[in-house]
Each structure stands twice: as C-alpha cells, then as structure tokens.
Amino acid sequence: MPTSAPTLDTGTRLAVDRTWLAHERTTLAWVRTAASLISFGFTIYKFFQLEAGNRAGQPEPLIGAREFAMILIAIGIGSLLAAFVQHRHSMQHLRANYGDIMPRSVAGPVASVVGCLGLLAMILVIFRH
C-alpha cells in the first residue's frame, strides 16, 4: 500500500528534489567509474592475449595480464554492486520519509545493465584462456 505524499512547502520540496538528484548523480558517477574499470580490464586482457603469441618461450610473470584484468573487472563489479545497494537504501529512505513524491530512479536500471555486462566480461576472461 503506497504511502500518501506529505504536504511540503516549496523550499522543502526543492530540497528533496536536490537530494534525490544528488543520489542519482553519485550512483551514475559510480556506474561510470565501474564501467571504466571493467572496460579497461577487458581491454588489457584482449591486448595481452594478442601479444602472447609474440613472447613465446618467455617466463610468465607473477601476476599476468589475465589475472590483472580479472582483478580490475572484479573491482569494477564490486564497486558497482556496493553503489547499487547504497542507492537502493537511500531511495527507500527517501520514499519512507516523503512518500510517493519521489520519482523513479534511472541510475538503478543503468547500474544493473552495466553490472550484467561486467559479469559477462568476467565470464569471458575466465573461460577464454
């Protein structure tokens, strides 16, 4: 059962809007950072996969490009998951305090899509050896 929207004066309503927008911007900044980490990790993996044929017979380093790429992708996915959980908690808190006046979040679905793409990149790196 949806809660009814409290009657807010203009100043309070604008403050709630600014707070909601700040949460959206913060989450989208985390999405951008996570997408950068995921894509950079996958790019490193593909680049060094192509270079692997040129250095046949050389000893493997302690942490190779594949492992480094997996670390970057995992950090990206982990940070995105943490940002998504924090965003959902913040939106639930705002809805609990201000009812249905809060608009739907765009950052949540975008974070979900980027997270799924990150998982796909991680699966590709793990199973394409």
DSSP file (Angstrom, degrees, kcal/mol; ACC not computed):
  #  RESIDUE AA STRUCTURE BP1 BP2  ACC     N-H-->O    O-->H-N    N-H-->O    O-->H-N    TCO  KAPPA ALPHA  PHI   PSI    X-CA   Y-CA   Z-CA
    1    1 A M              0   0    0      0, 0.0     2,-0.1     0, 0.0     0, 0.0   0.000 360.0 360.0 360.0 117.8    0.0    0.0    0.0
    2    2 A P        -     0   0    0      0, 0.0     2,-0.2     0, 0.0    98,-0.0  -0.348 360.0-120.0 -68.8 143.8    1.7    3.2   -1.1
    3    3 A T        -     0   0    0     92,-0.1    97,-0.8     1,-0.1     2,-0.2  -0.563  30.3-109.7 -80.4 146.6    2.1    5.9    1.4
    4    4 A S        -     0   0    0     -2,-0.2    -1,-0.1    95,-0.2    97,-0.1  -0.490  35.6-105.1 -77.0 147.8    0.5    9.2    0.7
    5    5 A A        -     0   0    0     -2,-0.2    94,-0.2    94,-0.1    -1,-0.1  -0.534  34.4-124.8 -73.7 129.4    2.7   12.1   -0.1
    6    6 A P        -     0   0    0      0, 0.0     2,-0.6     0, 0.0    -1,-0.1  -0.384  28.8-103.1 -70.2 154.4    3.1   14.6    2.7
    7    7 A T        -     0   0    0     -2,-0.1     2,-0.4     0, 0.0     0, 0.0  -0.692  47.6-173.3 -79.5 118.9    2.2   18.2    2.0
    8    8 A L        -     0   0    0     -2,-0.6     2,-0.1    90,-0.1    -3,-0.0  -0.884  22.8-121.8-116.7 144.7    5.5   20.0    1.6
    9    9 A D     >  -     0   0    0     -2,-0.4     4,-2.6     1,-0.1     5,-0.2  -0.342  39.5 -99.8 -74.2 168.3    6.3   23.7    1.2
   10   10 A T  H  > S+     0   0    0      1,-0.2     4,-2.5     2,-0.2     5,-0.2   0.883 120.9  51.9 -60.6 -42.4    8.2   24.7   -1.9
   11   11 A G  H  > S+     0   0    0      1,-0.2     4,-2.0     2,-0.2    -1,-0.2   0.911 112.3  45.1 -62.4 -43.1   11.5   25.0   -0.1
   12   12 A T  H  > S+     0   0    0      2,-0.2     4,-2.5     1,-0.2    -2,-0.2   0.907 111.9  52.6 -67.8 -41.1   11.3   21.5    1.3
   13   13 A R  H  X S+     0   0    0     -4,-2.6     4,-2.2     1,-0.2    -2,-0.2   0.917 110.8  47.1 -60.3 -43.9   10.1   20.1   -2.0
   14   14 A L  H  X S+     0   0    0     -4,-2.5     4,-2.4     2,-0.2    -1,-0.2   0.867 110.6  52.8 -66.8 -35.8   13.1   21.6   -3.8
   15   15 A A  H  X S+     0   0    0     -4,-2.0     4,-2.2    -5,-0.2    -2,-0.2   0.902 109.3  48.8 -65.2 -40.2   15.4   20.3   -1.1
   16   16 A V  H  X S+     0   0    0     -4,-2.5     4,-2.6     2,-0.2    -2,-0.2   0.907 110.9  50.9 -64.4 -41.8   14.0   16.8   -1.5
   17   17 A D  H  X S+     0   0    0     -4,-2.2     4,-2.7     2,-0.2    -2,-0.2   0.918 110.5  48.7 -61.3 -43.6   14.5   17.1   -5.3
   18   18 A R  H  X S+     0   0    0     -4,-2.4     4,-2.3     2,-0.2    -1,-0.2   0.892 111.3  50.2 -64.6 -38.9   18.1   18.2   -4.9
   19   19 A T  H  X S+     0   0    0     -4,-2.2     4,-2.0     2,-0.2    -2,-0.2   0.926 111.5  47.9 -64.6 -44.3   18.8   15.3   -2.5
   20   20 A W  H  X S+     0   0    0     -4,-2.6     4,-2.2     1,-0.2    -2,-0.2   0.931 112.7  48.8 -61.6 -45.6   17.2   12.8   -4.9
   21   21 A L  H  X S+     0   0    0     -4,-2.7     4,-2.8     1,-0.2    -1,-0.2   0.870 108.0  54.6 -63.9 -36.3   19.3   14.3   -7.8
   22   22 A A  H  X S+     0   0    0     -4,-2.3     4,-2.4     2,-0.2    -1,-0.2   0.908 108.6  48.6 -63.2 -41.3   22.5   14.2   -5.7
   23   23 A H  H  X S+     0   0    0     -4,-2.0     4,-2.3     2,-0.2    -2,-0.2   0.902 111.9  49.4 -64.5 -40.4   21.9   10.4   -5.1
   24   24 A E  H  X S+     0   0    0     -4,-2.2     4,-2.6     2,-0.2    -2,-0.2   0.935 112.1  47.6 -63.2 -46.4   21.3    9.9   -8.8
   25   25 A R  H  X S+     0   0    0     -4,-2.8     4,-2.1     1,-0.2    -2,-0.2   0.907 111.8  50.3 -62.3 -42.2   24.5   11.8   -9.8
   26   26 A T  H  X S+     0   0    0     -4,-2.4     4,-1.9     2,-0.2    -1,-0.2   0.929 112.3  46.4 -62.9 -45.5   26.5    9.9   -7.2
   27   27 A T  H  X S+     0   0    0     -4,-2.3     4,-2.3     1,-0.2    -2,-0.2   0.914 112.3  50.1 -64.3 -42.5   25.3    6.5   -8.4
   28   28 A L  H  X S+     0   0    0     -4,-2.6     4,-2.3     1,-0.2    -1,-0.2   0.828 107.6  54.6 -67.3 -29.8   25.8    7.4  -12.1
   29   29 A A  H  X S+     0   0    0     -4,-2.1     4,-2.3     2,-0.2    -1,-0.2   0.898 109.1  47.9 -66.4 -39.7   29.4    8.5  -11.2
   30   30 A W  H  X S+     0   0    0     -4,-1.9     4,-2.9     2,-0.2    -2,-0.2   0.881 109.8  52.8 -65.9 -37.9   30.0    5.1   -9.7
   31   31 A V  H  X S+     0   0    0     -4,-2.3     4,-2.7     2,-0.2    -2,-0.2   0.926 109.9  48.4 -61.9 -43.9   28.5    3.5  -12.8
   32   32 A R  H  X S+     0   0    0     -4,-2.3     4,-1.9     2,-0.2    -2,-0.2   0.913 113.5  46.9 -62.6 -43.0   30.9    5.5  -15.0
   33   33 A T  H  X S+     0   0    0     -4,-2.3     4,-2.3     2,-0.2    -2,-0.2   0.920 113.8  47.4 -65.3 -43.9   33.9    4.5  -12.8
   34   34 A A  H  X S+     0   0    0     -4,-2.9     4,-2.8     1,-0.2     5,-0.2   0.903 110.6  51.7 -65.2 -41.1   32.9    0.8  -12.7
   35   35 A A  H  X S+     0   0    0     -4,-2.7     4,-2.7    -5,-0.2     5,-0.2   0.882 109.8  50.8 -63.0 -36.9   32.3    0.8  -16.5
   36   36 A S  H  X S+     0   0    0     -4,-1.9     4,-2.6    -5,-0.2     5,-0.2   0.930 111.8  46.4 -65.3 -45.1   35.8    2.3  -16.9
   37   37 A L  H  X S+     0   0    0     -4,-2.3     4,-2.5     2,-0.2    -2,-0.2   0.926 115.1  46.6 -62.4 -44.8   37.4   -0.3  -14.7
   38   38 A I  H  X S+     0   0    0     -4,-2.8     4,-2.4     2,-0.2    -2,-0.2   0.942 116.1  43.6 -64.0 -48.3   35.6   -3.2  -16.4
   39   39 A S  H  X S+     0   0    0     -4,-2.7     4,-2.3    -5,-0.2    -1,-0.2   0.882 114.0  50.7 -68.3 -36.7   36.3   -2.0  -19.9
   40   40 A F  H  X S+     0   0    0     -4,-2.6     4,-2.4    -5,-0.2    -1,-0.2   0.917 111.5  48.6 -65.4 -42.3   40.0   -1.2  -19.1
   41   41 A G  H  X S+     0   0    0     -4,-2.5     4,-2.1    -5,-0.2    -2,-0.2   0.919 113.0  46.6 -62.3 -43.8   40.4   -4.7  -17.6
   42   42 A F  H  X S+     0   0    0     -4,-2.4     4,-2.4     2,-0.2    -1,-0.2   0.874 111.7  52.0 -67.1 -36.1   38.8   -6.4  -20.6
   43   43 A T  H  X S+     0   0    0     -4,-2.3     4,-2.8     2,-0.2     5,-0.2   0.912 108.6  50.4 -65.8 -42.9   41.0   -4.2  -22.9
   44   44 A I  H  X S+     0   0    0     -4,-2.4     4,-2.5     2,-0.2     5,-0.3   0.928 110.7  50.4 -59.7 -44.2   44.2   -5.2  -21.1
   45   45 A Y  H  X S+     0   0    0     -4,-2.1     4,-1.6     1,-0.2    -2,-0.2   0.944 113.6  43.6 -59.2 -49.2   43.1   -8.9  -21.4
   46   46 A K  H  X S+     0   0    0     -4,-2.4     4,-1.7     2,-0.2    -2,-0.2   0.900 113.6  51.5 -66.7 -39.8   42.5   -8.7  -25.1
   47   47 A F  H  X S+     0   0    0     -4,-2.8     4,-1.6     1,-0.2    -2,-0.2   0.948 114.4  41.5 -62.5 -48.9   45.6   -6.6  -25.8
   48   48 A F  H  X S+     0   0    0     -4,-2.5     4,-1.0     1,-0.2    -1,-0.2   0.715 107.7  62.2 -75.5 -18.6   47.9   -9.0  -24.0
   49   49 A Q  H  < S+     0   0    0     -4,-1.6     4,-0.4    -5,-0.3    -1,-0.2   0.892 107.6  44.7 -67.4 -39.5   46.1  -12.0  -25.4
   50   50 A L  H >< S+     0   0    0     -4,-1.7     3,-0.6     1,-0.2     4,-0.3   0.857 113.6  50.2 -70.0 -35.1   47.2  -10.8  -28.9
   51   51 A E  H >X S+     0   0    0     -4,-1.6     3,-1.2     1,-0.2     4,-0.8   0.671  90.0  81.7 -75.8 -17.6   50.7  -10.1  -27.6
   52   52 A A  G >< S+     0   0    0     -4,-1.0     3,-0.6     1,-0.3    -1,-0.2   0.827  85.9  57.5 -61.3 -32.9   51.1  -13.6  -26.0
   53   53 A G  G X4 S+     0   0    0     -3,-0.6     3,-0.6    -4,-0.4    -1,-0.3   0.780 102.4  55.6 -68.3 -26.0   52.0  -15.1  -29.4
   54   54 A N  G <4 S+     0   0    0     -3,-1.2    -1,-0.2    -4,-0.3    -2,-0.2   0.678 106.5  48.9 -81.4 -18.2   54.9  -12.8  -29.8
   55   55 A R  G X< S+     0   0    0     -4,-0.8     3,-1.6    -3,-0.6    -1,-0.2  -0.158  74.2 157.6-116.0  39.7   56.6  -13.7  -26.5
   56   56 A A  T <   +     0   0    0     -3,-0.6    -3,-0.1     1,-0.2    -4,-0.0  -0.403  66.4  23.7 -64.5 137.1   56.5  -17.5  -26.7
   57   57 A G  T 3  S+     0   0    0      1,-0.3    -1,-0.2    -2,-0.1     3,-0.1   0.290  91.6 121.2  91.4  -9.7   59.1  -19.2  -24.5
   58   58 A Q  S <  S-     0   0    0     -3,-1.6    -1,-0.3     1,-0.1    -3,-0.1  -0.593  72.1 -98.3 -85.1 149.7   59.5  -16.3  -22.1
   59   59 A P        -     0   0    0      0, 0.0    -1,-0.1     0, 0.0     0, 0.0  -0.352  38.4-112.2 -67.7 147.5   58.8  -16.9  -18.4
   60   60 A E        -     0   0    0      1,-0.1     4,-0.1    -3,-0.1     2,-0.0  -0.571  31.1-120.2 -77.4 139.0   55.3  -15.9  -17.1
   61   61 A P        -     0   0    0      0, 0.0     3,-0.3     0, 0.0    -1,-0.1  -0.280  27.4-104.8 -72.6 167.7   55.2  -13.0  -14.6
   62   62 A L  S    S+     0   0    0      1,-0.3     2,-0.6     2,-0.0    -2,-0.0   0.928 115.4  25.7 -60.0 -48.0   53.8  -13.5  -11.1
   63   63 A I  S    S-     0   0    0      4,-0.0    -1,-0.3     3,-0.0     2,-0.0  -0.955  88.6-160.6-118.3 111.0   50.6  -11.7  -12.0
   64   64 A G     >  -     0   0    0     -2,-0.6     4,-2.5    -3,-0.3     5,-0.2  -0.167  35.0 -94.8 -82.7 179.0   49.9  -11.9  -15.7
   65   65 A A  H  > S+     0   0    0      1,-0.2     4,-2.6     2,-0.2     5,-0.2   0.864 123.3  54.9 -63.5 -37.1   47.7   -9.7  -17.8
   66   66 A R  H  > S+     0   0    0      2,-0.2     4,-2.2     1,-0.2    -1,-0.2   0.927 110.8  44.1 -63.8 -45.2   44.8  -12.1  -17.5
   67   67 A E  H  > S+     0   0    0      2,-0.2     4,-2.2     1,-0.2    -2,-0.2   0.910 114.0  50.2 -66.6 -41.9   44.9  -12.0  -13.7
   68   68 A F  H  X S+     0   0    0     -4,-2.5     4,-2.3     1,-0.2    -2,-0.2   0.904 110.8  50.1 -62.6 -41.0   45.3   -8.2  -13.6
   69   69 A A  H  X S+     0   0    0     -4,-2.6     4,-2.6     1,-0.2    -1,-0.2   0.908 109.9  50.4 -63.1 -41.9   42.4   -7.9  -16.0
   70   70 A M  H  X S+     0   0    0     -4,-2.2     4,-2.4     1,-0.2    -1,-0.2   0.872 109.3  51.7 -65.3 -36.0   40.3  -10.1  -13.7
   71   71 A I  H  X S+     0   0    0     -4,-2.2     4,-2.4     2,-0.2    -2,-0.2   0.934 111.3  47.0 -64.6 -45.7   41.2   -8.0  -10.7
   72   72 A L  H  X S+     0   0    0     -4,-2.3     4,-2.3     2,-0.2    -2,-0.2   0.920 113.9  47.2 -62.6 -43.6   40.2   -4.8  -12.5
   73   73 A I  H  X S+     0   0    0     -4,-2.6     4,-2.6     1,-0.2     5,-0.2   0.913 112.1  50.3 -64.9 -41.8   36.9   -6.3  -13.6
   74   74 A A  H  X S+     0   0    0     -4,-2.4     4,-2.8     2,-0.2    -2,-0.2   0.897 110.1  49.9 -64.3 -40.0   36.2   -7.7  -10.2
   75   75 A I  H  X S+     0   0    0     -4,-2.4     4,-2.6     2,-0.2     5,-0.2   0.910 111.7  49.6 -63.6 -41.3   36.9   -4.3   -8.6
   76   76 A G  H  X S+     0   0    0     -4,-2.3     4,-2.0     2,-0.2    -2,-0.2   0.926 113.7  44.3 -62.5 -45.5   34.5   -2.7  -11.1
   77   77 A I  H  X S+     0   0    0     -4,-2.6     4,-2.4     2,-0.2    -2,-0.2   0.913 114.6  49.8 -66.4 -42.4   31.7   -5.2  -10.4
   78   78 A G  H  X S+     0   0    0     -4,-2.8     4,-2.4     2,-0.2    -2,-0.2   0.913 111.8  46.8 -63.8 -43.5   32.2   -5.0   -6.7
   79   79 A S  H  X S+     0   0    0     -4,-2.6     4,-2.3     1,-0.2    -1,-0.2   0.877 112.5  51.0 -66.9 -35.8   32.1   -1.2   -6.6
   80   80 A L  H  X S+     0   0    0     -4,-2.0     4,-2.4    -5,-0.2    -2,-0.2   0.901 110.1  49.3 -67.1 -40.5   29.1   -1.2   -8.8
   81   81 A L  H  X S+     0   0    0     -4,-2.4     4,-2.4     2,-0.2    -2,-0.2   0.923 112.0  48.2 -64.1 -44.1   27.3   -3.6   -6.5
   82   82 A A  H  X S+     0   0    0     -4,-2.4     4,-2.3     1,-0.2    -2,-0.2   0.908 112.9  48.2 -63.0 -41.7   28.2   -1.5   -3.5
   83   83 A A  H  X S+     0   0    0     -4,-2.3     4,-2.5     2,-0.2    -1,-0.2   0.888 111.0  51.2 -65.7 -38.6   27.0    1.6   -5.2
   84   84 A F  H  X S+     0   0    0     -4,-2.4     4,-2.5     2,-0.2    -2,-0.2   0.919 111.0  47.3 -65.2 -44.0   23.7   -0.1   -6.3
   85   85 A V  H  X S+     0   0    0     -4,-2.4     4,-2.2     1,-0.2    -2,-0.2   0.922 113.5  48.2 -63.6 -44.0   23.0   -1.3   -2.7
   86   86 A Q  H  X S+     0   0    0     -4,-2.3     4,-2.4    -5,-0.2    -2,-0.2   0.902 111.3  50.9 -63.0 -40.6   23.7    2.1   -1.3
   87   87 A H  H  X S+     0   0    0     -4,-2.5     4,-2.6     2,-0.2     5,-0.2   0.927 110.2  48.5 -63.6 -45.5   21.5    3.8   -3.9
   88   88 A R  H  X S+     0   0    0     -4,-2.5     4,-2.4     1,-0.2    -1,-0.2   0.905 111.8  50.1 -62.0 -40.6   18.6    1.4   -3.2
   89   89 A H  H  X S+     0   0    0     -4,-2.2     4,-2.1     2,-0.2    -1,-0.2   0.922 111.8  47.9 -63.3 -43.7   18.9    2.0    0.5
   90   90 A S  H  X S+     0   0    0     -4,-2.4     4,-2.4     2,-0.2    -2,-0.2   0.904 112.1  49.0 -64.4 -41.7   18.9    5.8    0.0
   91   91 A M  H  X S+     0   0    0     -4,-2.6     4,-2.6     2,-0.2    -1,-0.2   0.896 110.9  50.2 -66.6 -39.5   15.9    5.7   -2.3
   92   92 A Q  H  X S+     0   0    0     -4,-2.4     4,-2.2    -5,-0.2    -1,-0.2   0.895 110.6  50.5 -64.0 -38.8   14.0    3.6    0.2
   93   93 A H  H  X S+     0   0    0     -4,-2.1     4,-1.7     2,-0.2    -2,-0.2   0.922 111.7  47.0 -64.5 -44.5   14.9    6.0    3.0
   94   94 A L  H  X S+     0   0    0     -4,-2.4     4,-2.5     1,-0.2     5,-0.2   0.909 113.1  48.7 -64.6 -41.2   13.7    9.0    0.9
   95   95 A R  H  X S+     0   0    0     -4,-2.6     4,-1.9     1,-0.2    -1,-0.2   0.872 109.2  53.4 -66.4 -35.7   10.4    7.2    0.0
   96   96 A A  H  < S+     0   0    0     -4,-2.2    -1,-0.2    -5,-0.2    -2,-0.2   0.863 117.2  37.7 -65.8 -34.6    9.8    6.2    3.6
   97   97 A N  H  < S+     0   0    0     -4,-1.7    -2,-0.2    -5,-0.2    -1,-0.2   0.799 131.3  24.9 -86.8 -30.3   10.2    9.9    4.6
   98   98 A Y  H >< S-     0   0    0     -4,-2.5     3,-1.0     1,-0.3    -3,-0.2   0.339  92.0-144.4-123.2   6.5    8.5   11.6    1.7
   99   99 A G  G ><  -     0   0    0     -4,-1.9     3,-0.9     1,-0.2    -1,-0.3  -0.304  62.8 -18.1  71.3-147.2    6.1    9.1    0.2
  100  100 A D  G 3  S+     0   0    0    -97,-0.8    -1,-0.2     1,-0.2   -95,-0.1   0.248 107.0  94.8 -85.8  12.4    5.3    8.8   -3.4
  101  101 A I  G <   +     0   0    0     -3,-1.0    -1,-0.2    -6,-0.1    -2,-0.1   0.650  63.0  98.0 -77.0 -11.5    6.6   12.2   -4.4
  102  102 A M  S <  S-     0   0    0     -3,-0.9     3,-0.1   -11,-0.1   -85,-0.0  -0.613  74.7-132.4 -77.8 127.9   10.0   10.7   -5.3
  103  103 A P        -     0   0    0      0, 0.0     2,-0.1     0, 0.0    -1,-0.1  -0.273  33.5 -84.8 -72.4 166.5   10.4   10.0   -9.0
  104  104 A R        -     0   0    0      1,-0.1     2,-0.3     2,-0.0     0, 0.0  -0.433  47.3-113.5 -70.3 145.3   11.6    6.6  -10.3
  105  105 A S        -     0   0    0      1,-0.1    -1,-0.1    -2,-0.1    -3,-0.0  -0.605  25.0-174.0 -83.1 138.5   15.4    6.2  -10.4
  106  106 A V  S  > S+     0   0    0     -2,-0.3     4,-1.7     2,-0.1     5,-0.2   0.681  82.6  66.1 -95.3 -27.6   17.2    5.9  -13.8
  107  107 A A  H  > S+     0   0    0      1,-0.2     4,-2.6     2,-0.2     5,-0.2   0.846  93.6  59.6 -66.3 -34.6   20.5    5.1  -12.1
  108  108 A G  H  > S+     0   0    0      2,-0.2     4,-2.0     1,-0.2    -1,-0.2   0.957 108.3  41.2 -61.4 -53.7   19.4    1.8  -10.7
  109  109 A P  H  > S+     0   0    0      0, 0.0     4,-2.2     0, 0.0    -1,-0.2   0.876 114.8  52.8 -63.4 -35.1   18.5    0.1  -14.0
  110  110 A V  H  X S+     0   0    0     -4,-1.7     4,-2.4     1,-0.2     5,-0.2   0.923 109.0  49.7 -64.3 -42.8   21.6    1.6  -15.7
  111  111 A A  H  X S+     0   0    0     -4,-2.6     4,-2.3     1,-0.2    -1,-0.2   0.880 109.5  52.5 -62.0 -38.1   23.8    0.1  -12.9
  112  112 A S  H  X S+     0   0    0     -4,-2.0     4,-2.2     2,-0.2    -2,-0.2   0.916 110.0  47.3 -64.2 -43.5   22.1   -3.2  -13.3
  113  113 A V  H  X S+     0   0    0     -4,-2.2     4,-2.2     2,-0.2    -2,-0.2   0.929 113.7  47.0 -65.1 -45.3   22.8   -3.3  -17.1
  114  114 A V  H  X S+     0   0    0     -4,-2.4     4,-2.3     1,-0.2    -1,-0.2   0.885 111.1  53.3 -64.6 -37.8   26.4   -2.3  -16.6
  115  115 A G  H  X S+     0   0    0     -4,-2.3     4,-2.4    -5,-0.2    -1,-0.2   0.904 108.4  49.3 -62.4 -41.7   26.8   -4.9  -13.9
  116  116 A C  H  X S+     0   0    0     -4,-2.2     4,-2.1     2,-0.2    -2,-0.2   0.901 111.3  49.4 -64.5 -40.7   25.4   -7.6  -16.2
  117  117 A L  H  X S+     0   0    0     -4,-2.2     4,-2.3     2,-0.2    -2,-0.2   0.876 109.8  52.3 -65.4 -36.5   27.9   -6.5  -18.9
  118  118 A G  H  X S+     0   0    0     -4,-2.3     4,-2.4     2,-0.2    -2,-0.2   0.908 108.6  49.7 -64.9 -42.0   30.7   -6.6  -16.3
  119  119 A L  H  X S+     0   0    0     -4,-2.4     4,-2.5     2,-0.2    -2,-0.2   0.895 109.8  51.9 -62.6 -39.1   29.7  -10.2  -15.3
  120  120 A L  H  X S+     0   0    0     -4,-2.1     4,-2.4     2,-0.2    -2,-0.2   0.918 109.7  49.1 -62.4 -43.2   29.7  -11.2  -19.0
  121  121 A A  H  X S+     0   0    0     -4,-2.3     4,-2.2     2,-0.2    -2,-0.2   0.911 111.3  50.0 -62.2 -42.1   33.2   -9.7  -19.4
  122  122 A M  H  X S+     0   0    0     -4,-2.4     4,-2.4     1,-0.2    -2,-0.2   0.914 110.3  49.6 -63.7 -42.4   34.4  -11.6  -16.3
  123  123 A I  H  X S+     0   0    0     -4,-2.5     4,-2.5     1,-0.2     5,-0.2   0.907 110.3  51.1 -63.0 -41.4   33.0  -14.8  -17.6
  124  124 A L  H  X S+     0   0    0     -4,-2.4     4,-1.5     1,-0.2    -1,-0.2   0.906 111.7  46.7 -62.5 -41.3   34.7  -14.3  -21.0
  125  125 A V  H  < S+     0   0    0     -4,-2.2    -2,-0.2     2,-0.2    -1,-0.2   0.897 114.4  48.0 -68.1 -39.2   38.0  -13.7  -19.4
  126  126 A I  H  < S+     0   0    0     -4,-2.4    -2,-0.2     1,-0.2    -1,-0.2   0.933 119.8  35.1 -67.8 -45.6   37.7  -16.7  -17.1
  127  127 A F  H  < S+     0   0    0     -4,-2.5     2,-0.9     1,-0.2    -1,-0.2   0.576 104.2  72.2 -92.6  -8.9   36.6  -19.2  -19.7
  128  128 A R     <        0   0    0     -4,-1.5    -1,-0.2    -5,-0.2    -4,-0.0  -0.738 360.0 360.0-105.3  84.8   38.7  -18.0  -22.7
  129  129 A H              0   0    0     -2,-0.9    -1,-0.2    -3,-0.1    -2,-0.1   0.445 360.0 360.0 -96.4 360.0   42.1  -19.0  -21.7
